[in-house]
Amino acid sequence: MTAPPMLPEHLHRIGRIHHVAVVVRDLSASLAFYREILGLELEVVQEIAHDRVRIAFLPIGASKIELVEPTDTTTGVARFLATKGEGFHHICLEVANLAESLTRLAIDGIELIDSAPRKGGEGPVAFLHPRSCGGVLVELIEAPGGPSWAALGY
């Protein structure tokens, strides 16, 4: 078994865990559990048409739980749900400058799913392929007010 590559130096400057995402079959039923049983407050439910998902954010401390329900059976999230079932999907880490982080990651040999920032539910985002992240899908989100916010029309 080979050791994973060392974490690139610039990743030591991650701002915080923005959220942990959980894929669900039924957003309403899942929200009932998180709200009524766990006592979490619902921040927002959003339809993300371009990703063909409905999401909900539930803040907990300085981070959030994101529930993700696919709205189309042909998406990657829907395929994930069909093969792996409900559960952990990805972790989202906050960075100061998303475009700069993506460039540095690509130079370091990290496989990018998104080579440039794109619109996400709560700001500019990009995904890193699980093959480069120890089997975990990693999302990066730019901190509020970063350079990609204006470029993407937030």
Secondary structure in CASP SS format (residue, H / E / C, confidence):
PFRMAT SS
TARGET T0000
AUTHOR 0000-0000-0000
METHOD secondary structure of the structure
MODEL  1
M C 1.00
T C 1.00
A C 1.00
P C 1.00
P C 1.00
M C 1.00
L C 1.00
P C 1.00
E H 1.00
H H 1.00
L H 1.00
H H 1.00
R H 1.00
I C 1.00
G C 1.00
R C 1.00
I E 1.00
H E 1.00
H E 1.00
V E 1.00
A E 1.00
V E 1.00
V E 1.00
V C 1.00
R C 1.00
D C 1.00
L H 1.00
S H 1.00
A H 1.00
S H 1.00
L H 1.00
A H 1.00
F H 1.00
Y H 1.00
R H 1.00
E H 1.00
I H 1.00
L C 1.00
G C 1.00
L C 1.00
E C 1.00
L C 1.00
E C 1.00
V E 1.00
V E 1.00
Q E 1.00
E E 1.00
I E 1.00
A H 1.00
H H 1.00
D H 1.00
R C 1.00
V E 1.00
R E 1.00
I E 1.00
A E 1.00
F E 1.00
L E 1.00
P E 1.00
I E 1.00
G C 1.00
A C 1.00
S E 1.00
K E 1.00
I E 1.00
E E 1.00
L E 1.00
V E 1.00
E E 1.00
P E 1.00
T C 1.00
D C 1.00
T C 1.00
T C 1.00
T C 1.00
G H 1.00
V H 1.00
A H 1.00
R H 1.00
F H 1.00
L H 1.00
A H 1.00
T H 1.00
K H 1.00
G C 1.00
E C 1.00
G E 1.00
F E 1.00
H E 1.00
H E 1.00
I E 1.00
C E 1.00
L E 1.00
E E 1.00
V E 1.00
A C 1.00
N C 1.00
L H 1.00
A H 1.00
E H 1.00
S H 1.00
L H 1.00
T H 1.00
R H 1.00
L H 1.00
A H 1.00
I H 1.00
D C 1.00
G C 1.00
I C 1.00
E C 1.00
L E 1.00
I C 1.00
D C 1.00
S C 1.00
A C 1.00
P C 1.00
R E 1.00
K E 1.00
G E 1.00
G C 1.00
E C 1.00
G E 1.00
P E 1.00
V E 1.00
A E 1.00
F E 1.00
L E 1.00
H C 1.00
P H 1.00
R H 1.00
S H 1.00
C C 1.00
G C 1.00
G C 1.00
V C 1.00
L E 1.00
V E 1.00
E E 1.00
L E 1.00
I E 1.00
E E 1.00
A C 1.00
P C 1.00
G C 1.00
G C 1.00
P H 1.00
S H 1.00
W H 1.00
A H 1.00
A H 1.00
L C 1.00
G C 1.00
Y C 1.00
END
